Amino acid sequence: MRPEKYDRRDGDADGWSRAVALLLGAVGVSQLIAWANRWYVVDQFARMTGTDEVVPRDVYERMATVHTTLLAAVVLLLLAFVVARAGARRAHRSSTPQTPGSDAGGR
């Protein structure tokens, strides 16, 4: 049963926001996997090339790339959550029947 003020664009926006959220989430998870891989490789490289007191400069440069990947993953996953939440709120608003005076903002 459709509400009185049903707008097809709201349903489309909900579908698009879900698709975008899933895409962002998938890319974010792939970045987390890449981060774990890179961190492991850099850690193993550091153990092979240096001692506890001396770690080559190259290890620090590679670790900066590892942390950049982690930051990208976190940002993508947060963005996916925000897009999914915004789409769900918009879908909820469009499916809720409008009653007279309901948009008065609680006044």
RADA-V358798 format. One record per backbone hydrogen bond with DSSP energy under -0.5 kcal/mol. CO is the residue of the C=O (numbers start at 1). NH is the residue of the N-H. If there is no record, write none. Layout:
co=CO nh=NH
co=CO nh=NH
This chain:
co=3 nh=6
co=4 nh=6
co=6 nh=8
co=7 nh=10
co=7 nh=11
co=8 nh=12
co=9 nh=13
co=10 nh=14
co=11 nh=15
co=12 nh=16
co=13 nh=17
co=14 nh=18
co=15 nh=19
co=16 nh=20
co=17 nh=21
co=18 nh=22
co=19 nh=23
co=20 nh=24
co=21 nh=25
co=22 nh=26
co=23 nh=27
co=24 nh=28
co=25 nh=29
co=26 nh=30
co=27 nh=31
co=28 nh=32
co=29 nh=33
co=30 nh=34
co=31 nh=35
co=32 nh=36
co=33 nh=37
co=34 nh=38
co=35 nh=39
co=36 nh=40
co=37 nh=41
co=38 nh=42
co=39 nh=43
co=40 nh=44
co=41 nh=45
co=42 nh=46
co=43 nh=47
co=44 nh=48
co=45 nh=49
co=46 nh=50
co=53 nh=55
co=54 nh=51
co=56 nh=59
co=56 nh=60
co=57 nh=61
co=58 nh=62
co=59 nh=63
co=60 nh=64
co=61 nh=65
co=62 nh=66
co=63 nh=67
co=64 nh=68
co=65 nh=69
co=66 nh=70
co=67 nh=71
co=68 nh=72
co=69 nh=73
co=70 nh=74
co=71 nh=75
co=72 nh=76
co=73 nh=77
co=74 nh=78
co=75 nh=79
co=76 nh=80
co=77 nh=81
co=78 nh=82
co=79 nh=83
co=80 nh=84
co=81 nh=85
co=82 nh=86
co=83 nh=87
co=84 nh=88
co=85 nh=89
co=86 nh=90
co=87 nh=91
co=88 nh=92
co=89 nh=93
co=90 nh=94
co=91 nh=95
co=92 nh=96
co=99 nh=102
co=101 nh=104
co=104 nh=107
